[in-house]
Amino acid sequence: MTQRIAVLGATGSIGDSTLAILAAQPHTYEVYALSGYHRLDKLFALCQQFLPKRVSVPTSAVDDFAHRLKAAGIDSEVVGGEAGLVDIATDSQTDTVVAAIVGAAGLPSTLAAARAGKRILLANKEALVMAGKVMIDAVKKHKATLLPLDSEHNAIFQCLPLAIQQDNTQIHQSNHGVRKLWLTASGGPFLQQSFEQMQQASVAEAVKHPNWSMGQKISVDSATMMNKGLELIEACHLFDLPEDKINVVIHPQSIIHSMVEYSDGSFLAQLGSPDMKTPIAHALSYPDRIDSGSQPLDLFALSGLEFIEPDLQKFACLRLARQAMQAGTQATIVLNAANEIAVAAFLDGKIRLTDIANINEQALNGIQLPPLNETADIEDILAIDKIARHLTDKLVAKLT
């Protein structure tokens, strides 16, 4: 039976990799819906290629985009804004939602998909960083399926027993013997450079990742190691573990994507070429496997595998992520919001790369909020997010 896929964030790098797999498996998957925000010309080209039934664009672009599609003879329904994304995510015809919208903007549609009981392929780590408990509770209550697309979390998922894959609370059962999780990090473009060199880094240098092809925001996060910090928070929610049970190790070759350490001394690792098509293909076809189209790993070509402990002074964002996870959900919301504002300011040339961590820390220390209660919902979460963004805008303004 053909699986109908909605790719939310279709014009980004995750969208590119996902659609390449779907195009190669036309009898197994149907591209039912697509969404895009900034790159609408690219979205239009994707509509020409895949002929989706539904498309979501910014509210202001709905009429123009619908006209373009009609003029090209493409009969796709066009919806707009957050409401349009939520509508597609909860559509009865949508079987699987690929949640690949970058940042907090992806939270409402991802949560809606969970509450609609959908199969969710999660690339939007912010959904769990901001609303981890709410998301996981919704997945369980509505019998949705949540499969991680980040290469690190997907690697851990693959290395865990089936019982834990199906119920993350099983990770606490002693018979499964899980001692720790190990998230690998490439170290980004400045691994071998000093903090002083990072201070002078240009945008072009910061987004030039040594191993992966990614969007600008996630590339900057990789350069500061905030990406790994956010992934640590995400892993806590995905695998129901406290942050002290999750280690981060720099592995510059990006061949081992993450590991599970067991109580008998075993380490199980997932290896592969640094290509997002591998975890995406795994999640799309789970529990089966399909050809991802990625280049097979050539073991004979490997000259060596390095493992380095992160420098938490140089990569302060990783330290801040641990502190935020220890402090609770309101702190992780603030950290995510502050980081999004700070990264955007760096990309706009307003601040230095190393200012990002300073701004994030000031935001964490500068907002006093009561803990979120157990019944907190998306409105409460987004209210904290708004406060944090407002404060961070002021912090950025002081540096410009």
Salt bridges, closest charged atoms under 4 A:
ASP16 OD1 - LYS42 NZ 2.75
GLU30 OE2 - LYS53 NZ 3.30
ASP41 OD1 - ARG68 NH1 2.99
GLU77 OE1 - ARG54 NE 2.94
ASP87 OD2 - ARG54 NH2 2.45
ASP91 OD2 - ARG54 NH1 3.01
ASP95 OD1 - ARG4 NH2 3.51
GLU126 OE2 - LYS217 NZ 3.67
ASP137 OD2 - LYS133 NZ 2.58
ASP150 OD2 - LYS125 NZ 3.47
ASP150 OD2 - HIS153 ND1 3.53
GLU152 OE2 - LYS228 NZ 2.81
ASP221 OD2 - LYS217 NZ 2.62
GLU231 OE1 - LYS228 NZ 2.63
GLU234 OE1 - HIS153 ND1 3.53
ASP240 OD2 - HIS172 NE2 2.78
GLU243 OE1 - ARG322 NH1 2.63
GLU261 OE2 - ARG179 NH1 3.40
ASP275 OD2 - LYS277 NZ 3.11
GLU340 OE1 - ARG389 NH2 2.91
ASP355 OD1 - ARG352 NH2 3.55
GLU361 OE2 - ARG319 NH1 3.37
GLU374 OE1 - LYS133 NZ 3.20
ASP377 OD1 - ARG115 NH2 2.80
ASP385 OD2 - ARG389 NE 2.73
